């Protein structure tokens, strides 16, 4: 490296934000993702055995995907090259792949090609990578915030290992903050900074596992004060944290994970969690019709006859949202979510229709009993259709003691919760009457 190169690097580091300056210089300094990077875990073993192949890094912003890609290039002694799927096309990709082929042929060294936001490449663009990934010319490291099994070509997934990055924990964020305060060369070690414990707790909590956001807030707080001796208080921390942009793709895995969390929270009778996931989806721009459709389904699937009013309220919410629209229809949605969460739960109807359809799919096709067949057409009487049918309203208790199925089969088993407990008692009496008729015949 020449004197000019060294000077240029120093200038770049001087203007770089704190998060960039504090990037780890080796794997020992890397914080987080111990579930695949700590000693004995899969990625650690691949590096130690020099068997590093193409990988897909999937996880939230600020969890270390780009940083780890740089470190892997150093560990594998590969040339690091980077593409952004947003700004690059097939032409740029082919140029880099051609250079990688020449590098292998002339020096024997491989190229680590880091593709940021790889999910933004279309299928044909992803296919361009396949030959060089397959023959080992490049080590592909694709980074994405979207579930690769939804957004990445299956052929590319089959040739890569998928590593899911988790948001950093509060203790890991605190470790990074303390390192930035102590580091004299890259951080704020040359200044006297007393980061209060409650301020550090707040920064760690407010960052939501995003290291860049935590370090950015620390930098704003420090640089906004000219005092050499800085008391970094909770109040300063709150002023320094910017509102986080909501990561929400209404067609990706965040969409599916969020609706799953909403439905499971309501099913689990937790209105507070239900409201949070509802708010998360609304703030992310989720389609209201999708939300109301799922609530109508849930009202029958998970509550059913334990509270028959649940379906009526869900349908009314759907109609109200169509009439009112956002932002006011959030009130209708909130009312519906809290009611459904607090309602007694039963999936007896759901289980019942599932078992009945399973019987039919497995070939248990029963003929319609003669007395239940239609008799309102000419010639039905000669065939005996409808003969012997008992009109239920003419019978005691409004229950006709006749066979409606032809076999003794129980699908509907009411639970002992809410209104369904009343139905259970009523159904017990009904089945006694129906079975008495079967016993006589």
C-alpha positions, 0 to 999 in steps of 0.5 A: 500500500502506497502513502497515498493509499494510506492517506485516502483510507484514513480520510475515508475512516475519518468521515465514516459513521461510527457504525462503519468505523466499529466494524469488526476486523476479524471473527473474534471481534464479531458480535452475535449469531453464535447459533451458527458462528461460535466454536463447533457450530456449522459455519465455524466448522466450514471455515476451519475445514476450508470447505466454505461454499456459497451461502445465503444470509437471511435476517433483519437490518443491522444484524451483521450480514455485510460485515460477516461477508467481509470477514469471510473473504479474509478468512477464505483468502478470497478477493471481495467483490460486491454487487447491489441487486438494486443498482446492478444488472446482468451486465455488471454481474457477468463482468465480475464473474468473468474477472472471477474466472480469470482470477482462478485461472491465473492465481488459483484464488477464488472470489467472494461475491457479495450480493446485497438484497439478492431477493431483488434479482429476478429469477433469470438474473439469479440463474446467471449465478448458477454455473459459477456457483456450481463449479466453485469459481465464486463463493456467493454470499447473498444477503436478504431481509426476506425469507429466501425460500419465498424469494430466491430461486430454488435452484440457487437455494439448493446450491447454497447453505441458508443461515438465518441471522437473529436480531442482536440481544440487549447484552450484545448491543451493550457490548458494542456500545461499550466498545465504541466508547472505549476504543480510542482509534475508531470510537470515542475513547479519546473523550470522557464519556459516562454512559449512564446505565439507564441510558445504555439500557434504553439504547439497547432496548430501542435499537430492536437488535439493530447494531447500526441503529444503536451506534448511530444513536450513540454517535448523535448523542456524543457529537451533539455535545461539545463538552469533552466530559459528557454525561450521557443521560437517559434523556440524551439517549431518548433525544438521539434515537430516531424513529425506526422505519418499519420493515414490512413487505406485504407480500413477503415472510414478514406479512405471513409471520405477522398474520400468524402471530395475530391469529395465534395471539387471538386464539391464545386469548391474549388481546394485548398481543393481538393489538400489537400485531394488528398495529404492526400490520396496519403501520406496515401498510397491510391491506384491511380486506386481508385482515378482516377476511382472516378475522371472519375465518378465525371467528368460526375456526377457533371460536365457533359455537362457544360464542356465536356472536363472534362471527356476527361481529367479525362480519360486521367489522368487515362491512364497517371497514369497507364503509369507513376505511382507514384511519378510522376503521382501526377502531372497528378492527381493534374492537373485533380483535379484543372481543375475539381474543376474550371470547371462549374458544372452540374448534369443535366445528372445525374438527367436525367438518375436517373429519367428515371430509376425510371420511369422504376422501377415504371412500366412505360414500354413503347413499342418501337414506330413502326417506330423506330423498327428494319426493317433489317430482313426478315418479318419485312416489313409484320409486319410494323416494321420501316415503316414511319421512317424519316432519320434525315440527310435528314431533315432540320436542321438535325432534324426529326419531329417524335416521339421517345418515345411515351409520352411527357416526359422531363428528361434532363434539361440543366443548364445555366452554361458553354457549357450546356447553349448552349445546353439548347438553342439548345435543346429548338429549337429541342423540339419545332420541335418535339412537333410540330410533336406531335401536328399534329399527 
